[in-house]
């Protein structure tokens, strides 16, 4: 998985296994890697311009490549989202806990429950948007609209 196809892999994993949950992109990448079906390309360790391997990213990439089931959120953030000006504390402010702080197996099971119509907590950063009726995720909004359109077509058939 390289910089050119990173979001395509995230989107495919999300739509196939995690939707309609709405985790932050770093948590989604962690779950995707924990499956063991994805590994980061070594180009993530090389800064732009090819100035050698980043000693900050190298240990995290090594874990993601060799022990993906042990992928920590910090490893994912260091590999895919770190820049020298990156502010770690702004990503997860202490007053906004991550409601999806669990592994990929639980996330996939929870997503199946949600797709089957069972109640699943949808909280986190976007809870205020949900309270005013805005969808938590553009992908979920499109999927949800398509789902309701299918229901409307089924009603016409009766």
C-alpha positions in Angstrom: 0.0 0.0 0.0 1.7 3.2 -1.1 0.9 6.9 -1.0 -0.9 6.7 -4.4 -3.4 4.0 -3.4 -3.7 4.5 0.4 -7.2 6.1 0.4 -8.5 3.6 -2.2 -7.6 0.7 0.1 -9.1 2.5 3.1 -12.3 3.1 1.2 -12.6 -0.5 0.0 -11.9 -1.8 3.5 -14.4 0.6 5.0 -17.2 -0.1 2.6 -16.7 -3.9 2.8 -16.2 -4.3 6.5 -16.7 -1.3 8.7 -19.6 0.8 7.3 -21.8 2.3 8.8 -19.4 2.9 11.8 -17.7 6.2 11.5 -14.2 5.9 13.0 -11.5 8.5 12.5 -9.3 7.8 9.5 -6.3 6.8 11.6 -8.3 4.2 13.5 -9.7 2.8 10.3 -6.2 2.4 8.9 -5.2 0.6 12.2 -8.0 -1.9 11.8 -7.3 -2.4 8.1 -3.6 -3.2 8.9 -4.6 -5.5 11.9 -6.3 -7.8 9.4 -2.8 -8.8 8.1 -4.0 -8.3 4.5 -2.3 -5.0 4.0 1.2 -3.8 4.5 2.7 -0.3 3.9 5.2 0.2 1.1 8.7 1.1 2.2 8.2 4.5 0.4 6.4 5.6 3.5 9.8 5.6 5.4 11.5 7.8 2.8 10.9 11.5 3.0 10.1 13.5 -0.2 13.3 13.9 -2.2 14.7 10.6 -1.1 16.9 11.9 1.8 17.3 8.6 3.5 15.0 6.5 5.7 13.1 8.4 8.5 14.3 7.0 11.8 11.0 8.2 13.3 8.9 6.2 10.9 11.1 3.1 10.4 10.3 1.3 13.7 6.5 1.9 13.2 6.6 0.6 9.6 8.6 -2.4 10.8 5.9 -3.3 13.2 3.1 -2.8 10.7 4.9 -5.0 8.2 6.0 -7.8 10.5 3.4 -7.8 13.3 0.3 -6.2 11.9 -2.0 -7.7 14.6 0.0 -5.6 17.1 -0.5 -2.3 15.2 -0.9 0.5 17.6 -2.6 3.8 16.7 0.7 5.6 17.2 2.4 3.3 14.7 -0.3 4.1 12.1 -0.1 7.8 12.9 3.7 7.9 12.6 3.7 5.9 9.4 0.9 7.6 7.4 0.2 11.0 9.0 3.4 12.3 10.6 5.0 15.5 9.3 7.7 17.4 11.3 5.1 20.1 12.2 2.5 17.4 13.3 0.8 18.2 16.6 0.0 14.8 18.2 -2.1 16.4 20.9 -4.5 18.1 18.4 -5.4 14.7 16.9 -7.0 13.2 20.0 -7.8 15.9 22.5 -8.3 14.4 26.0 -11.8 15.9 26.2 -12.8 13.9 23.1 -12.2 10.2 23.8 -12.1 7.8 20.9 -15.3 5.6 21.1 -13.7 3.1 18.8 -10.8 2.2 20.9 -10.9 -1.6 20.2 -9.6 -4.1 17.7 -10.6 -4.9 14.2 -12.6 -8.1 15.1 -14.9 -6.1 17.4 -15.2 -3.3 14.8 -16.2 -5.8 12.0 -18.8 -7.5 14.3 -20.2 -4.1 15.4 -20.5 -3.1 11.7 -22.4 -6.3 10.9 -24.8 -5.6 13.8 -25.4 -2.1 12.5 -26.1 -3.3 9.0 -28.5 -5.9 10.4 -30.5 -3.1 12.1 -29.3 -3.6 15.6 -28.6 -0.6 17.8 -24.9 0.4 17.7 -23.5 3.4 19.5 -22.5 6.2 17.0 -20.7 8.7 19.1 -17.4 10.6 19.1 -16.3 13.7 17.4 -19.3 13.9 15.1 -22.0 13.4 17.7 -23.1 17.0 17.6 -23.6 16.7 13.8 -25.7 13.6 14.3 -27.9 15.5 16.8 -28.9 18.1 14.2 -29.5 15.4 11.6 -26.4 15.6 9.5 -24.8 12.3 8.5 -21.6 11.4 10.2 -19.8 10.4 7.1 -20.3 11.3 3.4 -19.9 7.7 2.5 -22.5 6.7 5.0 -24.9 9.4 3.7 -24.5 8.1 0.1 -25.0 4.5 1.2 -27.9 5.3 3.5 -29.6 7.3 0.7 -29.1 4.4 -1.8 -30.5 2.0 0.8 -33.6 4.1 1.3 -34.1 4.4 -2.4 -34.0 0.6 -2.6 -36.7 0.4 0.1 -38.9 2.8 -1.9 -38.6 0.7 -5.0 -39.5 -2.4 -3.0 -42.7 -0.7 -1.7 -43.8 0.1 -5.3 -43.5 -3.6 -6.2 -46.1 -4.6 -3.5 
